[in-house]
Amino acid sequence: MKIILTHEVSGLGTAGDVVDVKDGYARNYLVPRGLAIRWTKGGEKDVEQIRRGRKIREIATIEQANEIKSRLENLKVLLATRAGEAGRLFGSVTPADIASAIKSAGGPDVDKRRVELRTPVKTLGAHEVSVRLHPEVSAKVGIEVVAA
């Protein structure tokens, strides 16, 4: 099935790309979550509008991405959350929590979809997360999870 991506999807493409995926993946995952729309001749006109919006929001050059990377890597991010006595969290830390903590620590505004967690953060202490800034540049951000 041919679809038009409205948001960036890891391993598939960025907003405005027309891609061919399996029917079930498009029908059950991408379209219901608003990550894509079905391709039609009328929808093809929307591709230019999506691409223009993406150019406004995205980091344009590698130099700009490297500048933001250096700011992020030098940033101390503190995240206060509820935890039990043994240091285990009630729930886990989400990418949205990390993005808001980066902004409150004085860092740049980071989209939660660009924050990548290798493993779920479920304990107190220091953790490292990756933030994709550009297709070729990603920053490693150290976060400190403390009990609230």
C-alpha positions as CSV (number, residue, x, y, z in Angstrom):
1,M,0.0,0.0,0.0
2,K,1.3,3.5,-0.9
3,I,1.2,6.0,1.9
4,I,2.3,9.6,2.6
5,L,4.2,10.0,5.9
6,T,3.0,13.0,8.0
7,H,5.6,12.5,10.7
8,E,9.1,11.0,10.9
9,V,9.1,7.2,11.4
10,S,12.3,5.5,12.3
11,G,13.5,3.1,9.6
12,L,10.8,4.2,7.1
13,G,11.3,7.9,6.3
14,T,10.5,11.5,7.1
15,A,7.4,13.7,6.8
16,G,6.4,14.2,3.2
17,D,7.9,10.9,1.9
18,V,5.8,8.6,-0.2
19,V,6.6,5.0,0.7
20,D,5.2,1.6,0.0
21,V,4.5,-0.6,3.0
22,K,2.5,-3.7,3.8
23,D,-1.2,-3.2,4.1
24,G,-1.5,-4.3,7.7
25,Y,1.3,-2.0,8.9
26,A,-0.3,1.0,7.3
27,R,-3.9,0.1,8.2
28,N,-3.3,-1.0,11.8
29,Y,-0.3,1.2,12.9
30,L,0.6,4.2,10.8
31,V,-2.8,5.6,9.8
32,P,-4.6,5.2,13.2
33,R,-1.7,6.9,15.0
34,G,-1.7,9.8,12.5
35,L,1.8,9.0,11.3
36,A,0.7,8.6,7.7
37,I,-2.2,9.1,5.3
38,R,-3.3,7.0,2.4
39,W,-1.8,8.0,-1.0
40,T,-4.3,9.5,-3.4
41,K,-3.9,11.8,-6.4
42,G,-5.4,14.6,-4.2
43,G,-3.1,13.6,-1.3
44,E,-0.1,14.1,-3.6
45,K,-0.8,17.8,-3.4
46,D,-0.5,17.7,0.4
47,V,3.0,16.4,0.1
48,E,4.4,19.8,-0.8
49,Q,2.7,21.4,2.2
50,I,4.0,18.7,4.5
51,R,7.6,19.1,3.1
52,R,7.4,22.9,3.6
53,G,6.3,22.5,7.2
54,R,9.1,20.0,7.8
55,K,11.8,22.4,6.4
56,I,10.6,25.0,8.9
57,R,10.8,22.7,11.9
58,E,13.9,20.6,11.1
59,I,17.5,21.4,11.7
60,A,18.8,22.4,8.3
61,T,22.5,21.9,8.4
62,I,25.0,19.5,10.0
63,E,26.8,22.5,11.5
64,Q,23.6,23.6,13.3
65,A,23.0,20.1,14.5
66,N,26.6,19.8,15.8
67,E,26.1,23.1,17.7
68,I,23.0,21.8,19.4
69,K,24.7,18.5,20.0
70,S,27.5,20.2,22.0
71,R,24.9,22.2,24.0
72,L,23.0,19.0,24.8
73,E,26.0,17.0,25.8
74,N,27.2,19.7,28.2
75,L,23.8,19.9,29.8
76,K,23.0,18.5,33.3
77,V,19.5,17.2,33.2
78,L,17.8,16.4,36.5
79,L,14.5,14.5,36.4
80,A,12.5,14.1,39.7
81,T,10.0,11.3,39.8
82,R,8.2,9.1,42.3
83,A,10.1,6.1,43.4
84,G,9.8,3.3,46.0
85,E,12.2,2.5,48.8
86,A,14.4,0.2,46.8
87,G,15.1,2.8,44.1
88,R,12.6,1.4,41.6
89,L,10.3,4.0,39.9
90,F,6.5,3.8,40.0
91,G,6.2,3.4,36.2
92,S,9.0,4.5,33.9
93,V,10.5,7.6,32.5
94,T,9.1,8.4,29.0
95,P,10.7,10.3,26.1
96,A,8.2,13.1,26.7
97,D,9.4,13.4,30.3
98,I,13.0,13.6,29.1
99,A,12.2,16.2,26.4
100,S,10.4,18.4,29.0
101,A,13.3,17.9,31.5
102,I,15.8,19.0,28.8
103,K,13.8,22.2,28.1
104,S,13.5,23.0,31.8
105,A,17.2,22.5,32.3
106,G,17.9,25.3,29.9
107,G,18.4,23.2,26.8
108,P,16.8,23.5,23.4
109,D,13.2,22.4,22.6
110,V,13.5,18.7,21.7
111,D,10.7,16.8,20.0
112,K,9.8,13.7,22.1
113,R,9.8,11.5,18.9
114,R,13.6,12.2,18.5
115,V,14.4,10.9,22.0
116,E,15.6,7.3,21.8
117,L,15.7,5.0,24.8
118,R,17.7,1.8,24.5
119,T,16.1,0.3,27.6
120,P,13.2,1.7,29.7
121,V,14.4,3.9,32.5
122,K,12.9,2.3,35.7
123,T,15.5,3.0,38.4
124,L,17.0,6.0,40.1
125,G,20.5,7.1,39.1
126,A,22.4,8.2,36.0
127,H,21.2,7.1,32.6
128,E,22.2,8.0,29.0
129,V,19.7,8.6,26.2
130,S,20.2,9.4,22.6
131,V,18.6,12.4,20.8
132,R,18.5,12.3,17.0
133,L,19.1,15.9,15.7
134,H,19.8,15.2,12.1
135,P,19.9,12.0,10.0
136,E,23.7,12.0,10.5
137,V,24.0,13.6,14.0
138,S,22.7,12.3,17.3
139,A,23.6,13.5,20.8
140,K,24.2,11.5,23.9
141,V,22.4,13.2,26.9
142,G,23.1,12.2,30.5
143,I,20.1,12.3,32.8
144,E,20.0,12.0,36.5
145,V,16.8,10.4,37.8
146,V,16.1,11.4,41.5
147,A,13.3,10.7,43.9
148,A,10.7,13.4,44.1
